Structure formats: C-alpha cells, structure tokens
Amino acid sequence: LPPHIRKRRSMRISHTLTITLVLASLLLVIHADVYLHNPRGSNNRCRETNANRQNEDRLFDSENNAKGGYAAGPALTYYEDSLLHIEWTSQHGCGIGHTKVDCEIVLQYMCHPKIRDGLVTGTVTEETMNDMELDDETGEQAYTYGMHEPFTYWDKCNQRDRNGGLWIADQNRRNDRGARVTRQDNANAPDGFECGEERDYYPYWHPTPWRDIAVLTADANRCDYFKSESQNVKSKNECSLPKYNNAKECRDNDGEWKSVSGWGVPAPECIVNGFSRDNHLGNTKTGYTNSYGWVIPPLSQLNSDEIDSSGDTATCVFRIRYNISTADVDGWRHVDRNADMLDSDYNGEQSPVRQNPVVPYGSIEGQERHLRLAINTAQFGRTFQDRSHMFKISKRPDGIAAGHRLFNLNVRGKRGNIVQVYPAVEYDFVPNDLRINAGDYVHFQWTGSDFNPQGNDGEGTNGSDRSNVVQITNSRDNIPTPLSDQNLFSPAKALWMAHINQYDGKNCKTVDEQNCCYTEILEETEAINDQDPRNCKYLNDPDAEYFDGGVVQMQELGVYNFMSTRNNNFSNRSQKGKITVGTLLPVWGIIVASVAGLAFIAATVVAGGVYFAQTHPQSSVANIFGNVRI
C-alpha cells in the first residue's frame, strides 16, 4: 500500500477499498455535459422523435441535458485494426493549459452478445431483460429493452455495501441501495444495469466489464497511476458473498476474497488532452472538435464470452466519461503529492465545501453583508458520460491483410438546423479531412435514424437521416463533378456511392409500382413530391438509413473533394469532405532517402574496393583504392 494509506486506521470497513480510488468523484465539479458525435452518442435516446429524450435512466446515467444525443439507427460494423475517429464536445472546457478547470476524459468499450439498443424507452429489469417483440423496422424479432452491462454485474453491485470510506461532503446517502449509491446520485431508480460507484470512480476497485482505451488528462504526471491501476493490466478483487466490499468483512463472514485477472491487454494510452474553452460545447484551438484515433481491437484480444456465437463478430458499445474539477477541494493530492486522500474523514462538518453556503463579504454602514454561493456538494465531484449505440467489430474482409492501414470514414450529425439539433451537431463527414498514403484502405459507411423530430429542417422524407458521396472539383464547389470526369471511384462505384443502392437499383416501370425508384420519364407524367419514398433523388428509400460503401483502396496520388447532395445546402449547412492521398514520405523525405541510398551504394563500392585492393595488392583495383583508409 502507498505510505499515506498504510498509516490510516486499519479497521475502517472501506479503507481497504479507498486505496485505489482515483479521480471521478474526488474531483470537484461544476455542472457540465459531454456529447459523443462519432460514433453517434445516444445520451439514452432510443427511437423517440421528441426534441428531448424520454428516459434519462434507460441505459446509464449521463447527467447531460435531455436535448442531447442521436436517435437509434442500424448498427455500424468496424473492421478489426481499423482506425476510428472519435469526436466529442464538452460544455465546461478541458485540456492542458486550461486555467479554470482540471479534467480527465476516459474512453472505454465493452463487448458481449446481449448488448442491444432496444425498441422502447423503458428501463430494463431482471424480469424484462429477455422480452422480445417484432421490430417494425426490420420485420424480425428483437429484444424489447436496451441493455449494456449484463445483469449479473449489476446484481453484484446492487447487493454490495457501498464504500463508506468515500468523501461525500455534507450529503446524506442511503445504505440500503448497495453500491448504486454515490455522492453524485442517491440511486432513486436504476440506470439500466450500470453500477453507480463504478460510473463515478475511475479506476474502479472491483471487476467491471469495461476495457480501457485511453485516458486524456490535463496533467501527464498522473499517467503512470492511470496505467498501473487499469483493469487492462491489473487484477481486481471481489467477495464470493456480494454484500461485502472488502477482504476483512468477506473473510469474517466465511466468504472468499477472489482475485479476478485483468484483461491481459496493454495499459490504456495516457496523453494530455487538447484544450477546449468552457461554457461553449465548442471546438479546440485547431478549429476542430476534440478527437481521438482509436484502433479497433482485434477479436483475438476478446474473451470467448465477449464474442458473438458466429465467432466472426463482437457486439460492443463505446463510452466516454468526462470528469471536471476546480481547486476548491484538493482531490488529487494523494496522487500529485502522496498526501492523505480526501476520504470520509472529511465528511460532514469537516468537508472543505458545504451545500449552498452563505459567506460574509465585508460590511456596509457598519452592517456585515453576506453572499450566497451556488454550491451543490452532490455535484462537486461529478462525472458525465455519453455512450454510443451498439456496433459490431468484425474480422477484416478477405484480401485486406492485417498489415495494411484501414481508415473508417463515417457521417456525424442529425437532421435539422444548428438551433434545432443543438447540443448535437449538423451533418458532416468524419473525418472531413483524411490524409492517407497510397495503398491505404478507406471503409465508407454511415448510419442514421428515421426518428428525428418531424419538424426539423432538411431535404427528403421528414425526420430521416440520409447521406451519399459525389466528387466535387474543389472544396468551394457545390455542384458535382460530372460522372465521366470524376476520379475518386470507378464509374460503377461512383454511381453506387451517389445513389446508395436504393431499392437495389430497381426502377419503377409504372406510377403505381412500389419498392422502386421513380424515373425521370415517369415524373414527366406524374407529379412526385419530396416525401414520396420512391423519390430517390432525395435518397428517400426507407431502407437506406444505413449504407455500407465498402472498402476502397486509394492508390492514385491526389486530393479528392466530395459532398453529400442531400444535405449540402450552401448558406444553411455544409457536408463536404476531403481525402488527400500522398506518398509514404514527403518530397523532401524522398530526396533525402534517395541521397542516402546513393551514399550507401557509393560507400559499399568503396569498402569493397578497399578490401579487394588489400587482398590483391598487384591488381589494377589496388592502383585506385590502395591509398584509401577506412
């Protein structure tokens, strides 16, 4: 144990546990939100068409504004060892050099076969977790209720005593709701099968189903701590009798204090976070959103119970946690300075902050004046999060070796103007400026939802998300390059990417025919409006929510600009992207490498000549190289 923990009273129930506490609830927090934009963050939305989500407890506790998030749509599939561009915005700022806040961003994922988005907005329970019904969107049976963490994990959390050694300021917290209860949340209702303590504290001291991807911190000196305490590399303990949260009580009650091995994968990457301003939900100093490049893990890193029954895919969900603090409580002293931890010794009257205090601030005409501070001690140490909808991890397609770089190109945003979608964002390609090397692969795919608010602005069928790709000559153009002149794809592929394979390419032969695309000839005799599902100019095919454009190898050097014809609407919204295909080395690097190569050849010739001259002193070669010394 660290020296500053060893000296604490050994009989306190939870001090065995508080050894490994990190940041989440120990950080002093101002109200803030975090919204995931790629992959699409749910903020607990399902398929409701409301401007606000209907159930804040559906799958997890986000603590975010109810207007955030993207409605559920068909799942994306990411190939193993491909690069996924993660994007998010956070309300109250973050990053190295920020003078007002201290924060960490924690990125994680989890896989198991029963992860699903669900069909309704209700919260899953033990009794309903296996309920199924017909999905009107797919015509297939599907689970009624969404679920992320498995029930067995939540059940242990619900039975386990909450950690009584934690700092809870001057809050009163119930002891009959297990480890679901924290200073931040008194757990009036379950949040799906999420465990409250695990949500609010990172790294958690008991086993969890989450795997760590990265920690983005404002202080790189904390990285060794994050890496060493991660379940990726460190075993975690739990009692065979779920009620007991520490080794002493577990053994005193004839339980077994079990060690659960870590995931056996590398420690999470830990890097400093990019700066973003507070009170803004805005971009970084670069003009782009905060982002992180995640290399999708290979299926071989997962355990057998995390992989689908086919053995070729895994069903997963991504999570981002946003922890933000001020200097009013020194919650990092146990890591930064090896000082005593801020724990239950500082609860109640000893808490450094109190609920909505009134403080004296000078006097006027001999009378002391006071100011009332807006301090909610339940939120001083607050954790915000967002999660993606479910997605799949799959083996790579045949012919794409593991050594080849593979990039995901997706679409973020949802239908509506900037005011209607906020705090979500309008449409854009992600990444919208992709720089790769000749020979690299790009996987074009995107998903959307038909459950956006019906009144939101946009083209085509009300409430629907659709996107396509057509090449434009330069990024300021808003009219496609003619099909015969485009060079981003083959002609057949370009046609497919533009019309996104609506109705499998079937044209309507009569005005009454269904499940087909109206042609220009039919439109000359029959008026067709922009809401008709057969109006394929607007990409209205109901089955086109999800589009998989496949994997394309980019072989020709150049800059390729493109846009979506449905959503790119000059002076209203821009949905454009760019792919720059370059060489593995820049021009100057090629020159240097060439010079170095010639120098190496010359040196090899000289060395060989000198050696031959020394071993054949009577030869003509000795006349040339005989006086060279190496």
Rosetta blueprint (number, residue, H / E / L):
1 L L
2 P L
3 P H
4 H H
5 I H
6 R H
7 K L
8 R L
9 R L
10 S L
11 M L
12 R L
13 I L
14 S L
15 H H
16 T H
17 L H
18 T H
19 I L
20 T L
21 L L
22 V L
23 L L
24 A H
25 S H
26 L H
27 L L
28 L L
29 V L
30 I L
31 H L
32 A L
33 D L
34 V E
35 Y E
36 L E
37 H E
38 N E
39 P L
40 R L
41 G E
42 S L
43 N L
44 N L
45 R L
46 C L
47 R L
48 E L
49 T L
50 N L
51 A L
52 N L
53 R L
54 Q L
55 N L
56 E L
57 D L
58 R L
59 L L
60 F L
61 D L
62 S L
63 E L
64 N L
65 N L
66 A L
67 K L
68 G L
69 G L
70 Y L
71 A L
72 A L
73 G L
74 P L
75 A L
76 L L
77 T E
78 Y E
79 Y E
80 E L
81 D L
82 S L
83 L E
84 L E
85 H E
86 I E
87 E E
88 W E
89 T E
90 S E
91 Q L
92 H E
93 G E
94 C E
95 G L
96 I L
97 G L
98 H L
99 T L
100 K L
101 V L
102 D E
103 C E
104 E E
105 I E
106 V E
107 L E
108 Q E
109 Y E
110 M E
111 C E
112 H L
113 P L
114 K L
115 I L
116 R E
117 D L
118 G L
119 L L
120 V L
121 T L
122 G L
123 T L
124 V L
125 T L
126 E L
127 E L
128 T L
129 M L
130 N L
131 D L
132 M E
133 E E
134 L E
135 D E
136 D L
137 E L
138 T L
139 G L
140 E E
141 Q E
142 A E
143 Y E
144 T L
145 Y L
146 G L
147 M E
148 H L
149 E L
150 P L
151 F H
152 T H
153 Y H
154 W H
155 D H
156 K H
157 C H
158 N H
159 Q H
160 R L
161 D L
162 R L
163 N L
164 G L
165 G L
166 L E
167 W L
168 I L
169 A L
170 D L
171 Q L
172 N L
173 R L
174 R L
175 N L
176 D L
177 R L
178 G H
179 A H
180 R H
181 V L
182 T L
183 R L
184 Q L
185 D L
186 N L
187 A L
188 N L
189 A L
190 P L
191 D L
192 G L
193 F L
194 E L
195 C L
196 G H
197 E H
198 E H
199 R H
200 D H
201 Y L
202 Y L
203 P L
204 Y L
205 W L
206 H L
207 P L
208 T L
209 P L
210 W L
211 R E
212 D E
213 I E
214 A E
215 V E
216 L E
217 T E
218 A L
219 D L
220 A H
221 N H
222 R H
223 C H
224 D H
225 Y H
226 F H
227 K H
228 S H
229 E H
230 S L
231 Q L
232 N L
233 V L
234 K L
235 S L
236 K E
237 N E
238 E E
239 C E
240 S L
241 L L
242 P L
243 K L
244 Y L
245 N L
246 N L
247 A H
248 K H
249 E H
250 C H
251 R H
252 D H
253 N L
254 D L
255 G L
256 E L
257 W E
258 K E
259 S E
260 V E
261 S L
262 G L
263 W L
264 G L
265 V L
266 P L
267 A L
268 P L
269 E E
270 C E
271 I E
272 V E
273 N L
274 G L
275 F L
276 S E
277 R E
278 D E
279 N L
280 H L
281 L L
282 G L
283 N L
284 T E
285 K L
286 T L
287 G L
288 Y L
289 T L
290 N E
291 S E
292 Y E
293 G E
294 W E
295 V E
296 I L
297 P L
298 P L
299 L H
300 S H
301 Q H
302 L L
303 N L
304 S H
305 D H
306 E H
307 I L
308 D L
309 S L
310 S L
311 G L
312 D L
313 T E
314 A E
315 T E
316 C E
317 V E
318 F E
319 R E
320 I E
321 R E
322 Y E
323 N E
324 I E
325 S E
326 T L
327 A L
328 D L
329 V L
330 D L
331 G L
332 W L
333 R H
334 H H
335 V H
336 D H
337 R L
338 N L
339 A L
340 D L
341 M L
342 L L
343 D E
344 S H
345 D H
346 Y H
347 N L
348 G H
349 E H
350 Q H
351 S L
352 P L
353 V L
354 R L
355 Q L
356 N L
357 P L
358 V E
359 V E
360 P E
361 Y E
362 G E
363 S E
364 I E
365 E L
366 G L
367 Q E
368 E E
369 R E
370 H E
371 L E
372 R E
373 L L
374 A L
375 I L
376 N L
377 T L
378 A L
379 Q L
380 F L
381 G L
382 R L
383 T E
384 F E
385 Q E
386 D E
387 R E
388 S E
389 H L
390 M L
391 F E
392 K E
393 I E
394 S E
395 K L
396 R L
397 P L
398 D L
399 G L
400 I L
401 A L
402 A L
403 G L
404 H L
405 R L
406 L E
407 F E
408 N E
409 L E
410 N E
411 V E
412 R E
413 G L
414 K L
415 R L
416 G L
417 N L
418 I H
419 V H
420 Q H
421 V H
422 Y L
423 P L
424 A L
425 V L
426 E L
427 Y L
428 D E
429 F E
430 V E
431 P L
432 N L
433 D E
434 L E
435 R E
436 I E
437 N E
438 A L
439 G L
440 D L
441 Y E
442 V E
443 H E
444 F E
445 Q E
446 W E
447 T L
448 G L
449 S L
450 D L
451 F L
452 N L
453 P L
454 Q L
455 G L
456 N L
457 D L
458 G L
459 E L
460 G L
461 T L
462 N L
463 G L
464 S L
465 D L
466 R L
467 S L
468 N L
469 V L
470 V E
471 Q E
472 I E
473 T L
474 N L
475 S L
476 R L
477 D L
478 N L
479 I L
480 P L
481 T L
482 P L
483 L L
484 S L
485 D L
486 Q L
487 N L
488 L L
489 F L
490 S L
491 P H
492 A H
493 K H
494 A H
495 L H
496 W H
497 M H
498 A H
499 H H
500 I L
501 N L
502 Q H
503 Y H
504 D H
505 G H
506 K L
507 N E
508 C L
509 K L
510 T L
511 V L
512 D L
513 E L
514 Q L
515 N L
516 C L
517 C E
518 Y L
519 T L
520 E H
521 I H
522 L H
523 E H
524 E H
525 T H
526 E L
527 A L
528 I L
529 N L
530 D L
531 Q L
532 D L
533 P L
534 R L
535 N L
536 C H
537 K H
538 Y H
539 L L
540 N L
541 D L
542 P H
543 D H
544 A H
545 E L
546 Y L
547 F E
548 D E
549 G E
550 G E
551 V E
552 V E
553 Q E
554 M L
555 Q L
556 E L
557 L L
558 G E
559 V E
560 Y E
561 N E
562 F E
563 M E
564 S L
565 T L
566 R L
567 N L
568 N L
569 N E
570 F L
571 S L
572 N L
573 R E
574 S L
575 Q L
576 K E
577 G E
578 K E
579 I E
580 T E
581 V E
582 G E
583 T L
584 L L
585 L L
586 P L
587 V H
588 W H
589 G H
590 I H
591 I H
592 V H
593 A H
594 S H
595 V H
596 A H
597 G H
598 L H
599 A H
600 F H
601 I H
602 A H
603 A H
604 T H
605 V H
606 V H
607 A H
608 G H
609 G H
610 V H
611 Y H
612 F H
613 A H
614 Q H
615 T H
616 H L
617 P L
618 Q L
619 S L
620 S H
621 V H
622 A H
623 N H
624 I H
625 F H
626 G L
627 N L
628 V L
629 R L
630 I L
